[in-house]
Amino acid sequence: MNEQSVSSSPTKGSKTKDKILKISLKLFSTKGYKATTVRDIAGAMDMKQSALYNHFKNKDEILETLVSELTSSAIVTIFSDKEASELYRQGKSLLMSIATTFKLIGFDGQNEALLKLLMQEIYRNERIREIYNEYFYQENVKKLSSLFFMMMQDEMIKSSDPLLLANEFFSPLFFYQMQVSLLKLDKKSTSAVVSMFEKHVDFFWDNIKLEKQETLF
């Protein structure tokens, strides 16, 4: 009986901790981190503040835990499923899948809330700035630029500056994703912006692809 109680206790504690994080993320992303108190979180959990402190020592620790989850969000893990030698051969399909990831973030509650929290705290929290610069943008730009270089070597796209191309491709995606979030926040239609993700890929690829020259011999 005692062994069963000991083995089940961590699972219960883990579930409570996950629930605290989920509710905290919702409150932080709607009310703002500064405006949200530990009392607010405990109240939404229907638990005493003292009980919440058994899982997190303060509000800052909750934020730090949520921030760490940003490094495994959809935007960060775009290139994590396949080797570069496989990815670059996908050409336009690869770019379309990246654009789709950005588009769908605005319709995924967890990822949207994390991104909203990031945007709200980016000027106040150095750790969040580091994550945004390193994981969300620089790492993705670096990886895509290396894939563009491979495409150039394989004569799939025109020879150019691969790092510039990667920046040119990603920048509109961040802009469109932000537009989707803002429109949803104001309960306005997102259909016009949503279509821009695919249009961006079509326009971008048409301008960089290398047309194969047909020969008579």
Residue pairs with C-beta under 8 A, 6 or more apart in sequence:
13 55
16 55
17 55
17 56
19 45
20 41
20 45
20 52
20 55
20 56
20 62
21 62
21 65
21 66
21 69
23 41
23 44
23 45
24 36
24 41
24 62
24 63
24 66
25 66
25 110
25 113
25 114
25 117
26 44
26 113
27 36
27 40
27 41
27 44
28 36
28 63
28 66
28 117
28 120
29 112
29 113
29 114
29 116
29 117
29 120
31 40
32 120
33 59
33 63
33 117
33 120
33 121
33 124
34 124
36 59
37 59
38 49
38 52
38 53
38 58
38 59
39 49
41 52
41 59
41 62
42 48
42 49
42 51
42 52
45 52
56 62
56 65
63 121
63 125
64 127
66 114
66 117
67 125
67 127
67 128
67 131
69 114
70 76
70 114
70 118
70 128
70 131
70 135
70 136
71 131
71 135
73 105
73 111
73 114
73 115
74 101
74 104
74 105
74 108
74 111
75 101
75 102
75 105
75 111
75 115
75 136
75 140
76 135
76 136
76 139
76 140
78 98
78 101
78 140
78 143
79 87
79 140
79 143
79 144
84 143
84 146
84 147
84 150
85 150
87 94
87 147
88 94
88 147
88 148
88 150
88 151
88 154
88 156
89 154
90 97
91 151
91 156
91 157
91 205
91 209
92 201
92 205
92 209
94 147
95 169
95 201
95 204
95 205
96 198
96 201
98 144
98 169
98 173
99 173
99 197
99 198
99 200
99 201
100 197
102 173
102 174
102 176
102 177
102 197
103 176
103 177
103 180
103 194
103 197
105 111
105 112
105 115
105 177
106 112
106 177
106 180
106 181
106 184
106 190
112 181
112 184
115 177
115 181
116 181
118 128
118 131
118 132
118 136
119 178
121 128
122 128
122 129
122 132
123 129
137 170
137 174
140 166
140 170
141 163
141 166
141 167
141 170
142 163
142 166
144 165
144 166
144 169
144 170
145 162
145 163
145 165
145 166
146 162
148 157
148 160
148 162
148 165
148 166
149 162
151 157
152 158
152 159
152 160
152 162
155 210
156 209
156 210
157 208
157 209
157 210
158 208
158 209
158 210
160 208
165 208
168 204
169 204
172 196
172 200
173 197
173 200
176 193
176 196
176 197
176 200
179 190
179 193
180 190
180 193
180 194
183 189
183 190
183 193
184 190
